[in-house]
Amino acid sequence: MRDTGQRTAEFLAVVIENTELRQQLAESQDQCVELAVDAGELQIEIEGLRARLAAVERERDAWLVEARHMRNSAVA
């Protein structure tokens, strides 16, 4: 009888540990989903910043061309 009681206790310990591990896995999966959402939002923000940077660089380049043209006109 004692053997059966010991086995039952060990089985219950394994069941409890399994339940705890499943809960940890579920929490980890939720965190992964949250990280994926955050990464997607950051990617969108980065793409927007890159587009703004490209526009500013084009504007800067246009100003440089104009400034060089004005300088060359003033020298000539």
HUKA-V761974 format. One record per pair of residues at least 12 apart in sequence whose C-alpha atoms are under 10 Angstrom apart, sorted by sequence separation. I is the first residue (numbers start at 1). J is the second residue. D is the distance in whole Angstrom. If there is no record, write none. Layout:
I | J | D
I | J | D
This chain:
none
